[in-house]
Amino acid sequence: MIKLTKKESPFENLYWVCLALQSEKEASRKALSRVNVELDPLDDKIIFTATDGRRLHRFTADIGAYFEGVKPGLYQLAKKTKTEIVLVEDNDEDLIYPDAEKVIPDFTERNWVPLICGTLSAIVSRSYARALRLLSNKKYSYDIGYFKDFINTPPANSPEMSVYETQYYAMLLSRTENSLGVLCCIEDTDIQDED
């Protein structure tokens, strides 16, 4: 079990990761309603990843006192409030987590711009407009609800964002020293169909 309270330094980062979970009721694949925990014993790091198929949030931390003894695998969100997060190990061996590395593009030689973080509507609007300007193909945009979560990367040194585009899709990327966000763009026709 992993239990963190707001007073503990990794809390905000883990809370942000959990925003990208698919809810238990909506989970098209049960694994997408779980946090994937990986260990990097060489660097003494622990990596938390969550994705719902449209976005991915990842946080890397030192194992240290907060995560000593945590085993790799899938963890179910048992509790998430503004003051506490509890993750419990899911021992279902049939669950297979998607390979997140396949959706994370190469970060080298990418143009990065400062990411404006915050929850105020003026900040969200400014960040959203800046993110749209990064897209060369204007048929894409972002789900505004996901975008709000995306830009609320926990406080860190110099958060940045960039866009990765191909002929078939586009993704918005964010990074800080210890976090990574990937947000799949949607075609404008998707937005019109939802109205």
C-alpha positions in Angstrom: 0.0 0.0 0.0 1.1 3.5 -0.7 -0.3 6.3 1.5 0.6 9.9 1.2 -0.9 13.0 2.9 -0.7 16.6 1.7 2.1 17.3 4.2 4.4 14.9 2.4 6.4 16.3 -0.5 5.5 13.7 -3.3 1.7 14.2 -2.6 1.0 16.8 -5.3 2.9 14.9 -7.9 1.1 11.6 -7.2 -2.2 13.5 -7.1 -1.5 14.9 -10.6 -0.6 11.4 -11.9 -4.0 10.1 -10.6 -5.9 12.7 -12.6 -5.1 10.7 -15.8 -6.7 7.5 -14.5 -9.7 6.2 -16.2 -12.5 5.8 -13.7 -13.5 2.3 -12.6 -17.0 2.7 -14.1 -15.7 4.0 -17.5 -12.6 1.8 -17.8 -12.7 0.2 -21.2 -9.6 -1.7 -20.1 -9.3 -2.4 -16.4 -5.6 -1.7 -16.5 -6.3 2.0 -17.4 -7.9 2.5 -14.1 -4.6 1.6 -12.3 -1.4 3.4 -11.6 1.6 1.6 -13.0 4.6 1.6 -10.6 8.1 0.8 -11.9 11.4 0.7 -10.1 14.7 1.8 -11.5 17.1 0.3 -9.0 20.2 1.6 -10.7 19.2 5.2 -10.1 17.2 4.4 -6.9 14.1 5.9 -8.5 10.4 5.0 -8.6 8.2 5.8 -11.6 4.4 6.3 -11.4 2.4 6.3 -14.7 -1.3 6.7 -15.4 -3.1 6.9 -18.7 -6.7 6.8 -19.9 -5.8 6.5 -23.5 -6.1 10.2 -24.3 -3.5 11.5 -21.9 -0.6 10.2 -19.9 0.9 11.6 -16.6 4.2 10.3 -15.3 6.1 11.2 -12.1 9.6 10.0 -11.2 10.8 10.2 -7.6 13.6 9.1 -5.4 12.6 5.9 -3.6 13.7 7.4 -0.2 11.6 7.1 2.9 8.2 7.7 1.2 8.4 4.7 -1.1 10.8 2.3 0.7 9.5 -1.3 0.2 7.0 -0.5 -2.6 6.9 -3.3 -5.1 6.5 -2.7 -8.9 3.1 -3.5 -10.4 -0.4 -2.1 -10.8 -2.0 -0.1 -8.0 -5.7 0.7 -7.6 -6.7 4.1 -6.3 -8.5 3.4 -3.0 -8.7 7.0 -1.9 -8.0 10.4 -3.4 -8.9 13.6 -1.6 -7.3 17.0 -1.4 -5.4 15.8 1.7 -4.7 12.1 1.2 -4.0 9.5 -1.5 -4.1 5.8 -0.9 -3.0 3.2 -3.6 -3.4 -0.5 -3.0 -1.6 -3.2 -4.9 -3.7 -5.0 -7.5 -2.7 -8.7 -7.6 -4.7 -9.5 -10.8 -2.1 -11.2 -12.9 -4.3 -10.9 -16.0 -4.0 -7.2 -16.1 -1.5 -5.9 -18.7 -0.5 -2.3 -18.6 0.0 -0.6 -22.0 3.6 0.1 -23.0 3.8 3.8 -22.2 7.2 4.2 -23.8 5.6 3.6 -27.2 3.5 6.8 -27.0 6.2 9.1 -25.6 8.1 10.7 -28.5 11.8 11.5 -28.6 12.4 14.6 -26.7 15.7 15.6 -28.4 15.8 18.6 -30.7 12.3 19.7 -29.7 11.3 23.3 -29.3 10.1 23.9 -25.8 8.2 27.0 -24.5 7.4 27.9 -20.9 4.3 26.3 -19.6 2.0 28.7 -17.7 0.5 26.7 -14.8 -2.6 27.5 -12.6 -6.3 27.0 -12.2 -7.6 30.5 -12.7 -9.6 30.8 -15.9 -7.4 33.6 -17.3 -4.3 31.4 -16.8 -6.0 28.4 -18.4 -7.1 30.6 -21.4 -3.6 32.0 -21.9 -2.0 28.6 -21.7 -4.6 27.1 -24.1 -4.1 29.8 -26.7 -0.3 29.3 -26.4 -0.7 25.6 -26.9 -2.9 26.0 -29.9 -0.3 28.3 -31.5 2.2 25.5 -31.2 0.2 23.4 -33.6 1.1 23.7 -37.3 -2.0 21.7 -38.4 -5.0 23.8 -37.3 -7.5 20.9 -37.6 -6.4 19.9 -34.0 -7.3 21.2 -30.6 -7.3 19.9 -27.0 -10.0 18.7 -24.7 -10.3 21.6 -22.3 -11.0 19.4 -19.2 -7.9 17.3 -19.9 -5.9 20.5 -20.7 -6.7 22.0 -17.3 -5.3 18.9 -15.6 -2.4 18.9 -18.0 -1.2 22.4 -17.1 -1.5 21.9 -13.4 1.7 20.0 -13.3 2.9 20.2 -9.7 5.3 23.1 -8.9 8.7 22.5 -10.3 11.6 24.3 -11.9 10.8 25.7 -15.3 7.8 23.7 -16.6 7.8 23.5 -20.4 5.5 22.4 -23.2 6.0 21.3 -26.8 4.1 19.7 -29.6 4.8 16.5 -31.4 3.0 16.2 -34.8 2.9 13.6 -37.5 0.7 13.3 -40.6 -1.9 11.4 -38.6 -1.9 12.8 -35.1 -0.5 15.4 -32.7 0.4 15.4 -29.0 1.1 18.1 -26.5 4.0 17.4 -24.2 4.9 18.9 -20.9 7.9 18.3 -18.8 9.6 19.3 -15.5 12.5 18.0 -13.7 10.5 15.0 -12.4 7.3 14.8 -14.4 6.1 14.2 -17.9 2.7 14.8 -19.5 1.3 13.7 -22.9 -2.0 14.9 -24.1 -3.4 13.6 -27.4 -4.9 16.3 -29.6 -8.4 15.9 -31.0 -9.6 16.8 -34.4 -12.1 19.7 -34.6 -14.6 17.4 -36.1 -14.5 15.4 -32.8 -15.5 18.6 -30.9 -18.4 19.4 -33.3 -19.8 15.9 -33.0 -20.0 16.3 -29.2 -22.3 19.3 -29.4 
